Amino acid sequence: METVIRPWRSADSASLAEALNNKRVLDNLRDGLPFPYTECDAAQYIEAMLSAPPGSVYAFAIDCGGLAVGSVSLTRGVNIHRRTAELGYYVGEPYWGRGLATGAVRAACEYVFGHSDIVRIFAEPFAANAASRRVLEKSGFRLEGVLRANAFKNGAVLDMCMYSLLRPSGR
Ligand SMILES: CC(C)(COP(=O)(O)OP(=O)(O)OC[C@H]1O[C@@H](n2cnc3c(N)ncnc32)[C@H](O)[C@@H]1OP(=O)(O)O)[C@@H](O)C(=O)NCCC(=O)NCCS
């Protein structure tokens, strides 16, 4: 089944909060998101995405049967990195293992290469996040290296991995 990605809607705040209000999801993301993560937090995020300057961030809900069960976003860099974008994603735990993240990552990257001047998309999962690394590998990303001791998360120094996908030649 093809994964559906679509723009965020104000009505998604409850299902977004449900996906993100989970330590097992938050433990694999950067710090800065509150826990518990409330519907009000979700509404603020959706509003920020809908009002972001065009081309600065490409943010999509991962849709399953009309519900926003996850998120995939690409954020444009600045200065000399303005033609690269950082990829981030998550899926609510009840929906893991169905191929949703892989489908969403592929569709979002395809969209961005087709609708922007971005030439490089990168992602930096924690090295121990095997599921996320697998999503990237299945989506055609290349492992460029291990970023040793690159993060401090939940009291531990962690390695991260640098993965990238380049714009297909001729596009
Ligand atoms: C990582 C995450 C997005 C994956 O979402 P998903 O929809 O379950 O991903 P998919 O089903 O498309 O693919 C997952 C792959 O990882 C594999 N996998 C899952 N857990 C694994 C593990 N512990 N070890 C090795 N592989 C694992 C699955 O078998 C699958 O690969 P396969 O198709 O070859 O069998 C989801 O688990 C999540 O949201 N995690 C928390 C947030 C997060 O880690 N975000 C990414 C930050 S970089």
The ligand as an ORCA input file, in Angstrom:
! r2SCAN-3c Opt
* xyz 0 1
  C      12.060      4.819     13.153
  C      10.591      4.837     12.779
  C      10.274      6.188     12.099
  C      10.303      3.694     11.804
  O       8.948      3.798     11.369
  P       8.216      2.555     10.658
  O       7.008      3.089      9.967
  O       8.045      1.457     11.636
  O       9.348      2.138      9.582
  P       9.202      1.094      8.380
  O       8.136      0.108      8.720
  O       9.094      1.853      7.117
  O      10.644      0.387      8.391
  C      11.239     -0.043      9.592
  C      12.356     -1.019      9.281
  O      13.199     -1.144     10.420
  C      13.267     -2.507     10.798
  N      13.450     -2.549     12.238
  C      12.584     -2.200     13.204
  N      13.145     -2.354     14.416
  C      14.400     -2.810     14.198
  C      15.478     -3.172     15.050
  N      15.387     -3.064     16.388
  N      16.629     -3.628     14.497
  C      16.752     -3.709     13.143
  N      15.749     -3.371     12.279
  C      14.601     -2.936     12.813
  C      11.954     -3.100     10.326
  O      12.032     -4.515     10.251
  C      11.851     -2.420      8.960
  O      12.742     -2.967      8.021
  P      12.290     -4.093      6.946
  O      11.194     -3.493      6.109
  O      13.537     -4.384      6.185
  O      11.790     -5.279      7.730
  C       9.677      4.653     14.031
  O      10.088      3.513     14.705
  C       9.724      5.837     14.972
  O       8.981      6.788     14.815
  N      10.636      5.779     15.964
  C      10.783      6.850     16.945
  C      11.240      8.174     16.318
  C      12.471      8.009     15.423
  O      13.325      7.177     15.672
  N      12.535      8.853     14.374
  C      13.690      8.888     13.508
  C      14.712      9.810     14.102
  S      16.213      9.828     13.154
*
